[in-house]
Amino acid sequence: MRFAHFADLHLGYEQYNQNWRAEDFASAFRRSAELAVMEGIDFVVIAGDLFHRSVPSPKTLNDAIEVLKIFKSHDIPVFAVEGNHDKSIREMSAYHLLESLELLNVLGLRKERVEGDLVTSERVENLYMVKGVFKDLEIIGDRHRTKWQVEKILPYLKGGENSILVLHQTVKEAIDFDMQIAWDLTIDQLPPAKYYAMGHIHLRRDLKIRDAFLAYPGSIERYDAREASHFIIYRDKLEIREGEKKGFYLVEDFKPRFIAVETRDLYNIFVEDDGRERLEKKLLEALAHVKGEGIGIIKLSCNENVDQKRLSDLATKRIKYAEISFRRKDFGEIPEAKPEKEFFTDLELKLLEILKEDDESSLKSAVELVREYYGIKDQKKAFKDVEGTLTAPKEEIKFSKAQNVEEKERKEKKFKTLLDFI
Ligand SMILES: [Mn+2]
């Protein structure tokens, strides 16, 4: 039994406001799909964030359809869960549209029972848990949930002897920093499965838990400069280091093997010198090592002011797209000295992360988070709290009150049925 495990395809993401970047994400997915088919896979698992937004454009939907048709034409079923980027509170999401086109099967809690050759439903309180079935294998999963919803739902995600669990969540053990709000669940909380097909973390990760693998393939394209293909650092001498490859997992007998796919080079460049002229020379030297079709995210630092526009034009002559930021070296570490987490509480950080996406669904997710955090029933009050968090100076932020009080309030809030909180 072989399957392909994809996650975080982010179709439609016009990174750096460049529409050709959305094209890059789509072609990385297309190439991966072709590779997977050549490997003779039995089925496909998509662990969330197929789309960058919950309301994809017709072009983006078409990109998804074109790739999913590759699987369809080879009779390869696809099982998917929605991610935080593309989940929808509407009755019908883009995933459900793809499901009616018979291009994929959506896993997880639903109001109606769904039965078919590849899916079955199990009654869960007042809802149904829709599971994938492939021969003697169960493919279980649910869409992205907030941390507190996950805790409630995990017991219902227990499969039979042979099961794969598909989730779009952060497992504590898969990340390097220990900030409570940064993760959704721990390994101990996971129900038993033969393989954990995860999504959400954009850098590739795999770890062994008990006898099974838990794996994140990472995003299919380079999502930000931390995921660069090359790191070029030029202080005293020029250093070039390669970053991670992008791709997906080919899982055979529950063991993942990473399959890399070609992506556009993204260079994370840092150049520093005391003087302006030497800095410019160094920048040119660094740019001699980049491919013309690549992207350059360039940070410059020196003791004199520079003409950023001119340097940007200079870089753009050598590379498809360049983004230059500059800071005065002699002004110290001011802009980057203090990480965000020193200024904000965990909840505020999470809200800021969600609200970076300027659309309706992220505002709703933010409100949902605040409501859950405080057990607020009244939507109007929740909206007010979101606004308050983002505009009030730190001393006035109500959220910074003792964490244990909030913890207690939350524990006291009782959910009657599953419908109350999904
Ligand atoms: Mn993602």
Residues whose N, C-alpha, C, O or C-beta is under 5 A from the ligand:
A	BS01	MN	D8 D49 H200
